[in-house]
Amino acid sequence: LPIIVLVLGGEAGLQVAGPVFWPSLLILLLANGFVLLLYVWGMSTGTIPARESVRRLVRGEHCWSFWLGVVGIGLVAPTAVVALILGGGLASGSNLAVVFAAACVAVQVGCFLLRDTILRVGVYGYPV
């Protein structure tokens, strides 16, 4: 929804609607990271193919895509931007709109890399 406000209302729309969305957006980003942690932890205690997939994800050939792309770019960077906006660390104005747009792009990049990486590291075994 904040992306729609940014596209339709531009900087002025973001200034008006932003304070309403920032706390909810921060909570959603933190919850997203927590759910990803629970997912990886749950799979690491699952079946042998699931454990091998997690090992490949966090320490294998595609670990850089996961840690740098998914966690760093897709979760930590946007969460830091929203936290800085809420804390007043980023001044309002056109600079805020550009930084917020970059954070939105970072979330999309992280989502793509999560899907790509999970498909690449997946190990499939016989159904139990």
ROSE-4610 file (N, C-alpha, C; in Angstrom, 1 decimal, always signed):
// ROSE-4610
residu = [L/L/L/P/P/P/I/I/I/I/I/I/V/V/V/L/L/L/V/V/V/L/L/L/G/G/G/G/G/G/E/E/E/A/A/A/G/G/G/L/L/L/Q/Q/Q/V/V/V/A/A/A/G/G/G/P/P/P/V/V/V/F/F/F/W/W/W/P/P/P/S/S/S/L/L/L/L/L/L/I/I/I/L/L/L/L/L/L/L/L/L/A/A/A/N/N/N/G/G/G/F/F/F/V/V/V/L/L/L/L/L/L/L/L/L/Y/Y/Y/V/V/V/W/W/W/G/G/G/M/M/M/S/S/S/T/T/T/G/G/G/T/T/T/I/I/I/P/P/P/A/A/A/R/R/R/E/E/E/S/S/S/V/V/V/R/R/R/R/R/R/L/L/L/V/V/V/R/R/R/G/G/G/E/E/E/H/H/H/C/C/C/W/W/W/S/S/S/F/F/F/W/W/W/L/L/L/G/G/G/V/V/V/V/V/V/G/G/G/I/I/I/G/G/G/L/L/L/V/V/V/A/A/A/P/P/P/T/T/T/A/A/A/V/V/V/V/V/V/A/A/A/L/L/L/I/I/I/L/L/L/G/G/G/G/G/G/G/G/G/L/L/L/A/A/A/S/S/S/G/G/G/S/S/S/N/N/N/L/L/L/A/A/A/V/V/V/V/V/V/F/F/F/A/A/A/A/A/A/A/A/A/C/C/C/V/V/V/A/A/A/V/V/V/Q/Q/Q/V/V/V/G/G/G/C/C/C/F/F/F/L/L/L/L/L/L/R/R/R/D/D/D/T/T/T/I/I/I/L/L/L/R/R/R/V/V/V/G/G/G/V/V/V/Y/Y/Y/G/G/G/Y/Y/Y/P/P/P/V/V/V]
num = [1/1/1/2/2/2/3/3/3/4/4/4/5/5/5/6/6/6/7/7/7/8/8/8/9/9/9/10/10/10/11/11/11/12/12/12/13/13/13/14/14/14/15/15/15/16/16/16/17/17/17/18/18/18/19/19/19/20/20/20/21/21/21/22/22/22/23/23/23/24/24/24/25/25/25/26/26/26/27/27/27/28/28/28/29/29/29/30/30/30/31/31/31/32/32/32/33/33/33/34/34/34/35/35/35/36/36/36/37/37/37/38/38/38/39/39/39/40/40/40/41/41/41/42/42/42/43/43/43/44/44/44/45/45/45/46/46/46/47/47/47/48/48/48/49/49/49/50/50/50/51/51/51/52/52/52/53/53/53/54/54/54/55/55/55/56/56/56/57/57/57/58/58/58/59/59/59/60/60/60/61/61/61/62/62/62/63/63/63/64/64/64/65/65/65/66/66/66/67/67/67/68/68/68/69/69/69/70/70/70/71/71/71/72/72/72/73/73/73/74/74/74/75/75/75/76/76/76/77/77/77/78/78/78/79/79/79/80/80/80/81/81/81/82/82/82/83/83/83/84/84/84/85/85/85/86/86/86/87/87/87/88/88/88/89/89/89/90/90/90/91/91/91/92/92/92/93/93/93/94/94/94/95/95/95/96/96/96/97/97/97/98/98/98/99/99/99/100/100/100/101/101/101/102/102/102/103/103/103/104/104/104/105/105/105/106/106/106/107/107/107/108/108/108/109/109/109/110/110/110/111/111/111/112/112/112/113/113/113/114/114/114/115/115/115/116/116/116/117/117/117/118/118/118/119/119/119/120/120/120/121/121/121/122/122/122/123/123/123/124/124/124/125/125/125/126/126/126/127/127/127/128/128/128]
x = [+0.8/+0.0/+0.9/+2.0/+2.8/+3.4/+3.6/+4.2/+3.1/+1.9/+0.8/+0.7/+0.8/+0.7/+1.9/+3.1/+4.2/+4.1/+3.5/+3.4/+2.3/+1.1/+0.0/+0.1/+0.6/+0.7/+2.0/+3.1/+4.4/+4.9/+5.8/+6.4/+5.3/+4.4/+3.3/+2.4/+2.1/+1.3/+2.0/+3.3/+4.1/+4.2/+4.3/+4.4/+3.1/+2.0/+0.7/+0.4/+0.5/+0.2/+1.3/+2.5/+3.7/+3.6/+3.3/+3.3/+2.3/+1.2/+0.2/+0.8/+1.6/+2.1/+3.4/+4.3/+5.6/+5.6/+4.8/+4.9/+4.4/+3.3/+2.8/+3.8/+4.5/+5.5/+6.7/+7.1/+8.2/+7.8/+6.6/+6.2/+6.1/+5.6/+5.5/+6.9/+7.9/+9.2/+9.9/+9.7/+10.3/+9.6/+8.3/+7.5/+8.0/+8.2/+8.7/+10.1/+11.0/+12.2/+12.1/+11.2/+10.9/+10.4/+9.4/+8.8/+9.9/+10.8/+11.8/+12.7/+13.1/+13.9/+13.2/+11.9/+11.1/+11.1/+11.0/+10.9/+12.3/+13.3/+14.7/+14.9/+14.6/+14.8/+14.0/+12.7/+11.9/+12.4/+12.8/+13.3/+14.7/+15.4/+16.7/+16.5/+15.3/+15.0/+14.1/+13.9/+12.9/+13.6/+13.1/+13.6/+15.1/+15.7/+17.1/+17.2/+16.3/+16.4/+16.2/+15.3/+15.0/+16.3/+16.9/+18.2/+19.3/+19.4/+20.4/+20.1/+18.8/+18.5/+18.8/+18.6/+19.0/+20.5/+21.2/+22.7/+23.2/+22.6/+23.0/+22.6/+21.5/+21.0/+21.9/+22.3/+23.0/+24.5/+25.0/+26.5/+27.0/+26.1/+26.5/+26.9/+26.7/+27.1/+26.3/+25.1/+24.2/+24.0/+24.9/+24.7/+24.9/+25.7/+25.8/+24.5/+23.8/+22.5/+21.5/+21.6/+20.7/+21.1/+22.3/+22.7/+22.8/+23.4/+23.6/+22.3/+21.7/+20.5/+19.2/+18.9/+17.6/+17.6/+18.6/+18.7/+19.1/+20.3/+20.8/+20.0/+19.9/+19.2/+17.7/+17.1/+15.7/+15.0/+15.8/+15.2/+15.9/+17.2/+17.9/+17.9/+18.2/+18.2/+16.9/+15.8/+14.5/+14.0/+14.3/+14.0/+14.7/+16.0/+16.8/+16.3/+15.9/+15.3/+14.1/+13.2/+11.9/+12.1/+13.1/+13.4/+14.0/+14.9/+15.4/+14.4/+13.4/+12.3/+11.5/+11.2/+10.4/+11.1/+12.4/+13.2/+13.6/+13.3/+13.6/+15.0/+15.7/+17.0/+17.1/+16.0/+15.9/+15.0/+15.5/+14.7/+13.6/+12.5/+11.5/+11.9/+11.1/+11.4/+11.6/+12.2/+12.4/+13.4/+14.3/+15.3/+14.6/+13.6/+12.9/+12.1/+11.6/+10.8/+11.8/+13.0/+13.9/+14.4/+14.7/+15.2/+14.1/+12.9/+11.8/+11.6/+11.7/+11.5/+12.6/+13.9/+15.0/+14.7/+14.1/+13.8/+12.8/+11.8/+10.7/+11.4/+12.3/+13.0/+13.8/+14.4/+15.2/+14.4/+13.2/+12.2/+11.9/+11.6/+11.3/+12.5/+13.7/+14.9/+15.1/+14.9/+15.0/+14.0/+12.7/+11.7/+12.1/+12.5/+12.9/+14.1/+15.1/+16.2/+15.8/+14.9/+14.4/+13.8/+12.9/+12.3/+13.4/+14.2/+15.3/+16.2/+16.6/+17.6/+16.9/+15.7/+15.0/+14.8/+14.5/+14.3/+15.7/+16.7/+18.1/+18.6/+18.3/+18.9/+18.0/+16.8/+15.9/+16.4/+16.3/+16.7/+15.4/+15.0/+13.7/+14.0/+13.3/+13.4/+12.1/+12.1/+10.8/+9.8/+8.6/+7.6/+7.5/+7.3/+7.3/+5.9]
y = [-1.2/+0.0/+1.3/+1.3/+2.5/+2.7/+1.7/+1.8/+2.5/+2.1/+2.7/+4.2/+4.5/+5.9/+6.7/+6.1/+6.7/+7.0/+6.0/+6.1/+7.1/+7.0/+7.9/+9.3/+9.4/+10.7/+11.3/+10.6/+11.1/+11.5/+12.4/+12.9/+13.4/+14.2/+14.8/+13.7/+12.7/+11.6/+10.8/+10.6/+9.9/+10.6/+12.0/+12.8/+12.7/+12.6/+12.6/+11.2/+10.2/+8.8/+8.0/+8.5/+7.8/+7.5/+8.5/+8.3/+7.3/+7.1/+6.0/+4.6/+4.5/+3.2/+2.8/+3.7/+3.3/+2.3/+2.5/+1.5/+0.1/+0.1/-1.2/-1.9/-1.1/-1.6/-2.2/-1.5/-2.0/-3.3/-3.4/-4.7/-5.8/-5.5/-6.5/-7.0/-6.1/-6.5/-7.4/-7.0/-7.8/-9.1/-9.2/-10.5/-11.3/-10.7/-11.5/-12.1/-11.4/-12.0/-13.1/-12.9/-13.9/-15.2/-15.1/-16.2/-17.0/-16.2/-16.8/-17.6/-17.1/-17.8/-19.0/-19.0/-20.2/-21.2/-20.8/-21.7/-22.5/-21.7/-22.3/-23.2/-22.8/-23.6/-24.9/-24.8/-25.9/-26.9/-26.5/-27.4/-28.0/-27.3/-27.9/-29.0/-29.1/-30.2/-31.2/-31.1/-32.0/-33.2/-33.7/-34.9/-34.7/-35.7/-35.7/-34.8/-34.9/-33.9/-32.5/-32.2/-30.9/-30.3/-31.2/-30.7/-30.4/-31.3/-31.0/-29.7/-29.5/-28.2/-27.0/-27.1/-26.0/-25.8/-26.9/-26.8/-26.1/-26.5/-25.8/-24.4/-24.0/-22.7/-21.8/-22.2/-21.3/-21.5/-22.6/-22.8/-23.3/-23.6/-24.2/-23.2/-23.7/-22.9/-21.7/-21.7/-20.5/-19.7/-19.8/-19.1/-17.6/-17.1/-15.7/-15.1/-15.8/-15.3/-15.2/-16.2/-16.1/-15.1/-15.1/-14.1/-12.7/-12.5/-11.1/-10.6/-11.5/-11.0/-11.0/-12.2/-12.3/-11.6/-11.9/-11.4/-9.9/-9.7/-8.3/-7.3/-7.6/-6.6/-6.7/-7.9/-8.0/-7.8/-7.9/-7.8/-6.7/-6.8/-5.8/-4.4/-4.2/-2.9/-2.2/-2.8/-2.1/-1.9/-2.8/-2.6/-1.5/-1.3/-0.2/+1.1/+1.1/+2.4/+2.8/+1.9/+2.2/+2.6/+1.9/+2.3/+3.7/+4.0/+5.4/+6.4/+6.1/+7.0/+7.2/+6.1/+6.3/+7.0/+6.8/+7.5/+8.9/+9.3/+10.7/+10.9/+9.8/+9.8/+10.2/+10.1/+10.5/+11.7/+12.7/+14.0/+13.8/+14.5/+14.4/+15.2/+14.9/+15.6/+14.6/+15.0/+14.2/+13.1/+13.4/+12.4/+11.2/+11.4/+10.4/+9.5/+10.1/+9.3/+8.4/+8.9/+8.1/+7.0/+7.2/+6.2/+5.1/+5.6/+4.6/+3.8/+4.4/+3.7/+2.6/+3.0/+2.0/+0.9/+1.2/+0.1/-0.8/-0.3/-1.1/-2.0/-1.5/-2.3/-3.4/-3.0/-4.0/-5.2/-4.9/-5.9/-6.9/-6.3/-7.1/-8.0/-7.4/-8.2/-9.3/-9.0/-10.1/-11.2/-10.8/-11.8/-12.7/-12.1/-12.9/-13.8/-13.3/-14.2/-15.3/-15.0/-16.1/-17.2/-16.9/-17.9/-18.7/-17.9/-18.5/-19.4/-18.9/-19.7/-21.0/-20.9/-22.1/-23.1/-22.7/-23.6/-24.3/-23.5/-24.0/-25.0/-24.8/-25.7/-26.8/-26.9/-27.9/-29.3/-30.2/-31.6/-32.4/-33.2/-33.9/-35.4/-36.0/-37.4/-38.1/-39.4/-40.1/-39.7/-39.6/-39.2/-40.2/-39.7/-40.5/-41.1]
z = [+0.0/+0.0/+0.0/+0.8/+0.7/-0.7/-1.4/-2.8/-3.7/-3.5/-4.3/-4.0/-2.7/-2.2/-2.9/-2.9/-3.5/-5.0/-5.7/-7.1/-7.4/-6.8/-7.1/-6.5/-5.3/-4.6/-4.6/-5.0/-5.0/-3.6/-3.6/-2.3/-1.3/-1.9/-1.0/-0.4/-1.2/-0.7/+0.4/+0.2/+1.1/+2.4/+2.4/+3.6/+4.4/+3.7/+4.4/+4.9/+4.1/+4.5/+5.2/+5.0/+5.6/+7.1/+7.9/+9.3/+9.7/+8.9/+9.2/+9.0/+7.9/+7.4/+8.1/+8.5/+8.9/+10.1/+11.2/+12.2/+11.7/+11.0/+10.5/+9.5/+8.7/+7.8/+8.5/+9.6/+10.3/+11.0/+11.5/+12.2/+11.1/+9.9/+8.9/+8.4/+8.3/+7.9/+9.0/+10.3/+11.3/+11.4/+11.2/+11.2/+10.1/+8.9/+7.8/+8.1/+8.7/+9.1/+10.1/+11.0/+12.1/+11.4/+10.5/+9.8/+9.0/+8.3/+7.6/+8.5/+9.7/+10.7/+11.1/+11.4/+11.8/+10.7/+9.5/+8.4/+8.3/+8.3/+8.1/+9.3/+10.5/+11.7/+11.6/+11.2/+11.1/+10.1/+9.0/+8.0/+8.4/+9.2/+9.7/+10.7/+11.2/+12.2/+11.5/+10.2/+9.5/+9.0/+7.8/+7.2/+6.7/+6.3/+5.8/+4.5/+3.5/+2.4/+2.8/+3.8/+4.3/+5.0/+5.8/+6.5/+5.5/+4.4/+3.4/+2.6/+2.4/+1.7/+2.5/+3.8/+4.7/+4.8/+4.8/+4.8/+3.5/+2.4/+1.1/+1.1/+1.8/+1.8/+2.6/+3.8/+4.7/+4.7/+4.1/+4.1/+2.7/+1.8/+0.6/-0.5/-1.7/-2.9/-3.1/-2.6/-2.8/-1.5/-0.6/+0.7/+0.5/-0.4/-0.6/-1.1/-2.0/-2.5/-1.3/-0.4/+0.7/+1.7/+2.2/+3.3/+2.8/+1.7/+1.2/+0.5/-0.4/-1.1/-0.3/+0.2/+0.9/+2.2/+3.1/+4.4/+4.4/+3.7/+3.7/+3.0/+1.7/+0.8/+1.0/+1.1/+1.2/+2.5/+3.6/+5.0/+5.8/+5.9/+6.8/+6.3/+5.0/+4.5/+4.5/+4.1/+4.2/+5.6/+6.5/+7.9/+8.5/+8.2/+8.7/+8.1/+6.9/+6.3/+7.0/+7.2/+7.9/+9.3/+10.0/+11.4/+11.4/+10.5/+10.4/+10.1/+9.3/+9.0/+10.3/+11.0/+12.2/+13.3/+13.4/+14.4/+14.0/+12.9/+12.4/+11.9/+11.6/+11.1/+9.6/+8.9/+7.5/+7.4/+6.9/+6.8/+5.7/+5.9/+4.9/+3.7/+2.6/+1.3/+0.2/-0.9/-2.0/-1.7/-0.8/-0.4/+0.2/+1.0/+1.7/+0.6/-0.4/-1.4/-2.2/-2.5/-3.2/-2.4/-1.1/-0.2/+0.0/+0.2/+0.3/-0.9/-2.1/-3.3/-3.5/-3.1/-3.1/-2.1/-1.0/+0.0/-0.6/-1.3/-1.9/-3.0/-3.8/-4.8/-4.1/-3.0/-2.2/-1.7/-1.3/-0.8/-2.0/-3.2/-4.3/-4.8/-4.7/-5.1/-4.1/-2.8/-1.8/-2.0/-2.3/-2.6/-3.8/-4.8/-6.0/-5.6/-4.9/-4.6/-3.6/-2.7/-1.8/-2.7/-3.6/-4.4/-5.3/-5.9/-6.7/-5.9/-4.8/-3.9/-3.4/-2.9/-2.4/-3.5/-4.7/-5.8/-6.1/-6.1/-6.4/-5.4/-4.1/-3.1/-2.7/-3.2/-2.8/-3.1/-2.1/-2.3/-2.0/-2.9/-2.8/-2.6/-1.6/-1.3/-1.5/-1.3/-1.4/-0.4/-0.7/+0.3/+1.4/+2.6/+3.8/+4.0]
